Amino acid sequence: MTSTSPIIHSDPDMLGGIPVFVGTRVPIKTLLDYLEAGDSLDEFLDHFPSVSREQAIALSEEWV
């Protein structure tokens, strides 16, 4: 079974069901960890170019 939203995707066959950004294998928790550590959104996006700025902003506005 898969779970999908416009931003978050979870599939037990991919990374054991860890929620990732749609269209990537980048865990949502990675962005949250970067922001909690005081890193900028731009730094996260530089390290994970498969995540779009729009996805990261939408998630950060919703969860942070």
C-alpha positions in Angstrom: 0.0 0.0 0.0 1.3 3.5 -0.8 0.4 6.9 0.7 0.7 9.9 -1.5 0.1 13.7 -1.0 1.3 16.6 -3.2 4.5 16.7 -1.2 4.9 13.5 0.7 5.0 9.9 -0.5 5.3 6.7 1.5 5.7 3.3 0.1 6.7 0.2 2.1 8.7 -1.0 -1.0 10.8 2.2 -1.0 13.1 2.9 2.0 10.9 0.7 4.2 8.0 3.2 4.0 9.9 6.2 5.3 8.1 9.4 4.1 10.0 11.0 1.2 9.4 14.0 -1.0 7.3 13.0 -4.0 9.4 12.0 -7.0 12.5 11.6 -4.9 14.1 9.2 -2.4 14.9 12.1 0.0 13.3 11.5 3.4 11.2 14.3 4.8 13.1 14.1 8.0 16.2 15.2 6.3 14.8 18.7 5.7 13.5 18.8 9.2 17.0 17.8 10.5 18.6 20.5 8.4 16.3 23.2 9.7 16.5 22.1 13.3 20.3 22.3 13.0 20.1 25.9 11.8 21.0 25.2 8.2 19.4 27.3 5.5 16.8 26.0 3.0 19.3 26.9 0.2 21.9 24.6 1.8 19.4 21.7 1.9 18.4 22.3 -1.7 22.1 22.4 -2.8 22.7 19.0 -1.2 19.4 17.5 -2.5 18.7 19.0 -5.9 16.0 16.4 -6.7 13.8 18.2 -4.1 12.2 21.3 -5.6 12.1 24.6 -3.8 8.3 24.6 -3.9 8.2 21.2 -2.2 10.6 22.2 0.5 8.8 25.5 1.2 5.4 23.8 1.2 6.6 21.2 3.7 8.4 23.8 5.9 5.3 26.0 6.0 3.1 23.0 7.0 5.4 21.3 9.5 7.8 23.9 11.0 
